[in-house]
Amino acid sequence: MEEKKQSIILSIFTLRNGIRIFIDAVIILCAFVLSFSLRLGQSPVEVLQNDPFFASWHIWLVLAIQISVFISIKLYQGIWRFVSTYDLTRILLAVTVAIPMTSLALFLVQRGQHMPRTVFLIDWLLLIIGIGGSRLTYRLIREFSQTKGSKRVIIIGAGKMGEQLFREFRNNTDLDTNVVAIIDDNIKLHKKQMHGVSIMGTVNDLPQIIHQQKAEEVIIAFADATPKQFRRIVDIVSETGVKVKKVPDLGAILDGRISIDQIKEVKPEDLLGRAQVELDQASITDMVESKVVMVTGAGGSIGSELCRQLSKFHPSLLIFFEKSELFLYELGMEFTKRFPKTQIIQVIGNVRDKERLEFIFKKYRPQVIFHAAAYKHVPMMEENSVEAVINNVQGTYNVAEVADKFEVEKFVLVSTDKAVNPTNIMGTTKRVCEQVCQFMQQDSNTRFITVRFGNVLGSTGSVIPLFKKQIIEGGPVTVTHPEVNRYFMSIPEACQLVLMAGAIGNGGEVFVLEMGEPVKIVDLAREMIFLSGFIPEKEIKIEFVGLRPGEKLYEELLASGEKTLPTSQKGVRRAKLVPLKTNFKSILEDLLVVTYDLSKGKVQQLLQGLVPEYRPSQNEVKLRRIK
């Protein structure tokens, strides 16, 4: 307590606060003299010469009392150049307390002689004007004397977030930023001003305003911006070659202020066709907390992110099951640093090795399984069809059988939209994996759950890393077809869907995400080129290379005959699946014993026996450059 008092005293009696106290002392004396002058109808000089009060020590008592009150109410802990309504409220409180105390003290020492009562009322008003005005004047001088930054920016959004961002740029000279215009789609605000800067038009007017103001950057500053709005702004601004950035939701900024570190480049996930899904924390906690959880394919893009998110729900043990020694090592090192409290076991193993799986299940007794291990590269699996069947179908069946044998509570299969009306080997094997879960659910206490989603931004082998690499190399950026489109989600969002599906699933379901509108790959390519600071088709070319083997123009989330039903989780629906074939098990058994000498045609025939909607594509690679 003694140290705290000393700290407060030291903070008050600094050189800067000494100057502030001196200024306030001068204001207090002047206000008191002027109060007498106004009350008596005399000039301040006459008051000083004629009134005996100012020839006594009592005037110093007034000064001591009022400065003491100001210090006790902490007027000198504020920063004058950031003075606000809060500071003015504190000044009003301090003066309102100081004046009665002054009046009482003078009454006690001199019984109010030569002291008109209305002097105190006038003094109260003059002190508020003088003390508050001094701080406001200082702030205005600082603001008008500041040199405007060299980087010319336009803020989109004239609301609270835009105003706070404007203040940050104006007050922080280190940012070297000059706001030259403000944009807002609310027409009622047009031709008005914010802190002296005009609100000049709507988003549609951006190209003209950017050219007129010679802006170098556009910053999106409204909290409820949707992905469609991001896409619209990016598309409009891309014509100008100016960079686009965004400010996050103010609710996520704990101190209520914007800093340059919180202004981010617009990323591809910001351009998705819907808001990202939020986790049902309670349901996932019930599923994971204090339980042994195992993730197959733990070193992959989806598997590793699943592990990261699972760690937040405090499993008693998290088992990384992965065949890549390097991936397993890197994930273990990451967890040692980022999640030291999470108990982990690193297991090298292959889902094709049933004996290894049984050993691990017997030793650690996992209660929840997330099965993410699979081959996912479409053209590569077209050329390695038997390997796709062995790894995806046999691997899934092995894990599912062992999970059933050891009475695992939940088995969650990570599937894909390519399993719907498939045109390739990979998608068809994943559809069979879904059917395996349906089949196992018929006679098992384990709850088998499937989650199906679209393309994952940033995952290994996906289009985003490829585009980034091609842009860094100077292009061209290769797109398969001008009309090809895909459903997209971020890696964290994909893993959230997997966790939610596991949490709300009762067994036998296939869950799908309400993914909004699909995104054209060529549009995504253009936006990525622009967000990287280049002009699409001028500085970085786009080249069409034709659909790859097994690819189709449009992805789907539901197969023929399927319908969806709502779930308890917003944004997630449950597919109503068609029944399995009566001879499903016998055809599946043929797939489980395929050998490497089997032809691709025979593999396709076996797959069509289980997935009649499978129609192999006959794509050829063709090249065409955008002019």
Secondary structure in CASP SS format (residue, H / E / C, confidence):
PFRMAT SS
TARGET T0000
AUTHOR 0000-0000-0000
METHOD secondary structure of the structure
MODEL  1
M C 1.00
E H 1.00
E H 1.00
K H 1.00
K H 1.00
Q H 1.00
S H 1.00
I H 1.00
I H 1.00
L H 1.00
S H 1.00
I H 1.00
F C 1.00
T C 1.00
L H 1.00
R H 1.00
N H 1.00
G H 1.00
I H 1.00
R H 1.00
I H 1.00
F H 1.00
I H 1.00
D H 1.00
A H 1.00
V H 1.00
I H 1.00
I H 1.00
L H 1.00
C H 1.00
A H 1.00
F H 1.00
V H 1.00
L H 1.00
S H 1.00
F H 1.00
S H 1.00
L H 1.00
R H 1.00
L H 1.00
G C 1.00
Q C 1.00
S C 1.00
P H 1.00
V H 1.00
E H 1.00
V H 1.00
L H 1.00
Q H 1.00
N H 1.00
D C 1.00
P H 1.00
F H 1.00
F H 1.00
A H 1.00
S C 1.00
W C 1.00
H H 1.00
I H 1.00
W H 1.00
L H 1.00
V H 1.00
L H 1.00
A H 1.00
I H 1.00
Q H 1.00
I H 1.00
S H 1.00
V H 1.00
F H 1.00
I H 1.00
S H 1.00
I C 1.00
K C 1.00
L H 1.00
Y H 1.00
Q H 1.00
G C 1.00
I C 1.00
W H 1.00
R H 1.00
F H 1.00
V C 1.00
S C 1.00
T H 1.00
Y H 1.00
D H 1.00
L H 1.00
T H 1.00
R H 1.00
I H 1.00
L H 1.00
L H 1.00
A H 1.00
V H 1.00
T H 1.00
V H 1.00
A H 1.00
I H 1.00
P H 1.00
M H 1.00
T H 1.00
S H 1.00
L H 1.00
A H 1.00
L H 1.00
F H 1.00
L H 1.00
V H 1.00
Q H 1.00
R C 1.00
G C 1.00
Q C 1.00
H C 1.00
M C 1.00
P C 1.00
R C 1.00
T H 1.00
V H 1.00
F H 1.00
L H 1.00
I H 1.00
D H 1.00
W H 1.00
L H 1.00
L H 1.00
L H 1.00
I H 1.00
I H 1.00
G H 1.00
I H 1.00
G H 1.00
G H 1.00
S H 1.00
R H 1.00
L H 1.00
T H 1.00
Y H 1.00
R H 1.00
L H 1.00
I H 1.00
R H 1.00
E H 1.00
F H 1.00
S H 1.00
Q C 1.00
T C 1.00
K C 1.00
G C 1.00
S C 1.00
K E 1.00
R E 1.00
V E 1.00
I E 1.00
I E 1.00
I E 1.00
G C 1.00
A C 1.00
G C 1.00
K H 1.00
M H 1.00
G H 1.00
E H 1.00
Q H 1.00
L H 1.00
F H 1.00
R H 1.00
E H 1.00
F H 1.00
R H 1.00
N H 1.00
N C 1.00
T H 1.00
D H 1.00
L H 1.00
D C 1.00
T E 1.00
N E 1.00
V E 1.00
V E 1.00
A E 1.00
I E 1.00
I E 1.00
D C 1.00
D C 1.00
N C 1.00
I H 1.00
K H 1.00
L H 1.00
H C 1.00
K C 1.00
K C 1.00
Q E 1.00
M E 1.00
H C 1.00
G C 1.00
V E 1.00
S E 1.00
I E 1.00
M E 1.00
G E 1.00
T C 1.00
V H 1.00
N H 1.00
D H 1.00
L H 1.00
P H 1.00
Q H 1.00
I H 1.00
I H 1.00
H H 1.00
Q H 1.00
Q H 1.00
K C 1.00
A C 1.00
E C 1.00
E E 1.00
V E 1.00
I E 1.00
I E 1.00
A C 1.00
F C 1.00
A C 1.00
D C 1.00
A C 1.00
T C 1.00
P H 1.00
K H 1.00
Q H 1.00
F H 1.00
R H 1.00
R H 1.00
I H 1.00
V H 1.00
D H 1.00
I H 1.00
V H 1.00
S C 1.00
E C 1.00
T C 1.00
G C 1.00
V C 1.00
K E 1.00
V E 1.00
K E 1.00
K E 1.00
V C 1.00
P C 1.00
D C 1.00
L H 1.00
G H 1.00
A H 1.00
I C 1.00
L C 1.00
D C 1.00
G C 1.00
R C 1.00
I C 1.00
S C 1.00
I H 1.00
D H 1.00
Q H 1.00
I C 1.00
K E 1.00
E E 1.00
V C 1.00
K C 1.00
P H 1.00
E H 1.00
D H 1.00
L H 1.00
L C 1.00
G C 1.00
R C 1.00
A C 1.00
Q C 1.00
V C 1.00
E C 1.00
L C 1.00
D C 1.00
Q H 1.00
A H 1.00
S H 1.00
I H 1.00
T H 1.00
D H 1.00
M H 1.00
V H 1.00
E C 1.00
S C 1.00
K C 1.00
V E 1.00
V E 1.00
M E 1.00
V E 1.00
T E 1.00
G C 1.00
A C 1.00
G C 1.00
G C 1.00
S H 1.00
I H 1.00
G H 1.00
S H 1.00
E H 1.00
L H 1.00
C H 1.00
R H 1.00
Q H 1.00
L H 1.00
S H 1.00
K C 1.00
F C 1.00
H C 1.00
P C 1.00
S C 1.00
L E 1.00
L E 1.00
I E 1.00
F E 1.00
F E 1.00
E E 1.00
K C 1.00
S C 1.00
E H 1.00
L H 1.00
F H 1.00
L H 1.00
Y H 1.00
E H 1.00
L H 1.00
G H 1.00
M H 1.00
E H 1.00
F H 1.00
T H 1.00
K H 1.00
R H 1.00
F C 1.00
P C 1.00
K C 1.00
T C 1.00
Q C 1.00
I E 1.00
I E 1.00
Q E 1.00
V E 1.00
I E 1.00
G C 1.00
N C 1.00
V C 1.00
R C 1.00
D C 1.00
K H 1.00
E H 1.00
R H 1.00
L H 1.00
E H 1.00
F H 1.00
I H 1.00
F H 1.00
K H 1.00
K H 1.00
Y H 1.00
R C 1.00
P C 1.00
Q C 1.00
V E 1.00
I E 1.00
F E 1.00
H E 1.00
A C 1.00
A C 1.00
A C 1.00
Y C 1.00
K C 1.00
H C 1.00
V H 1.00
P H 1.00
M H 1.00
M H 1.00
E H 1.00
E H 1.00
N C 1.00
S H 1.00
V H 1.00
E H 1.00
A H 1.00
V H 1.00
I H 1.00
N H 1.00
N H 1.00
V H 1.00
Q H 1.00
G H 1.00
T H 1.00
Y H 1.00
N H 1.00
V H 1.00
A H 1.00
E H 1.00
V H 1.00
A H 1.00
D H 1.00
K H 1.00
F C 1.00
E C 1.00
V C 1.00
E C 1.00
K E 1.00
F E 1.00
V E 1.00
L E 1.00
V E 1.00
S E 1.00
T E 1.00
D H 1.00
K H 1.00
A H 1.00
V C 1.00
N C 1.00
P C 1.00
T C 1.00
N C 1.00
I H 1.00
M H 1.00
G H 1.00
T H 1.00
T H 1.00
K H 1.00
R H 1.00
V H 1.00
C H 1.00
E H 1.00
Q H 1.00
V H 1.00
C H 1.00
Q H 1.00
F H 1.00
M H 1.00
Q H 1.00
Q C 1.00
D C 1.00
S C 1.00
N C 1.00
T C 1.00
R E 1.00
F E 1.00
I E 1.00
T E 1.00
V E 1.00
R E 1.00
F E 1.00
G C 1.00
N E 1.00
V E 1.00
L E 1.00
G C 1.00
S C 1.00
T C 1.00
G C 1.00
S C 1.00
V H 1.00
I H 1.00
P H 1.00
L H 1.00
F H 1.00
K H 1.00
K H 1.00
Q H 1.00
I H 1.00
I H 1.00
E C 1.00
G C 1.00
G C 1.00
P C 1.00
V E 1.00
T E 1.00
V E 1.00
T C 1.00
H C 1.00
P C 1.00
E C 1.00
V C 1.00
N E 1.00
R E 1.00
Y C 1.00
F E 1.00
M E 1.00
S E 1.00
I H 1.00
P H 1.00
E H 1.00
A H 1.00
C H 1.00
Q H 1.00
L H 1.00
V H 1.00
L H 1.00
M H 1.00
A H 1.00
G H 1.00
A H 1.00
I H 1.00
G C 1.00
N C 1.00
G C 1.00
G C 1.00
E C 1.00
V E 1.00
F E 1.00
V E 1.00
L E 1.00
E C 1.00
M C 1.00
G C 1.00
E C 1.00
P C 1.00
V E 1.00
K E 1.00
I H 1.00
V H 1.00
D H 1.00
L H 1.00
A H 1.00
R H 1.00
E H 1.00
M H 1.00
I H 1.00
F H 1.00
L H 1.00
S C 1.00
G C 1.00
F C 1.00
I C 1.00
P E 1.00
E C 1.00
K C 1.00
E C 1.00
I E 1.00
K C 1.00
I E 1.00
E E 1.00
F E 1.00
V C 1.00
G C 1.00
L C 1.00
R C 1.00
P C 1.00
G C 1.00
E C 1.00
K C 1.00
L C 1.00
Y E 1.00
E C 1.00
E C 1.00
L C 1.00
L C 1.00
A C 1.00
S C 1.00
G C 1.00
E C 1.00
K E 1.00
T E 1.00
L E 1.00
P E 1.00
T C 1.00
S C 1.00
Q C 1.00
K C 1.00
G C 1.00
V E 1.00
R E 1.00
R E 1.00
A E 1.00
K E 1.00
L C 1.00
V C 1.00
P C 1.00
L C 1.00
K C 1.00
T C 1.00
N C 1.00
F H 1.00
K H 1.00
S H 1.00
I H 1.00
L H 1.00
E H 1.00
D H 1.00
L H 1.00
L C 1.00
V C 1.00
V C 1.00
T C 1.00
Y C 1.00
D C 1.00
L C 1.00
S C 1.00
K H 1.00
G H 1.00
K H 1.00
V H 1.00
Q H 1.00
Q H 1.00
L H 1.00
L H 1.00
Q H 1.00
G H 1.00
L H 1.00
V C 1.00
P C 1.00
E C 1.00
Y C 1.00
R C 1.00
P C 1.00
S C 1.00
Q C 1.00
N C 1.00
E C 1.00
V C 1.00
K C 1.00
L C 1.00
R E 1.00
R E 1.00
I C 1.00
K C 1.00
END
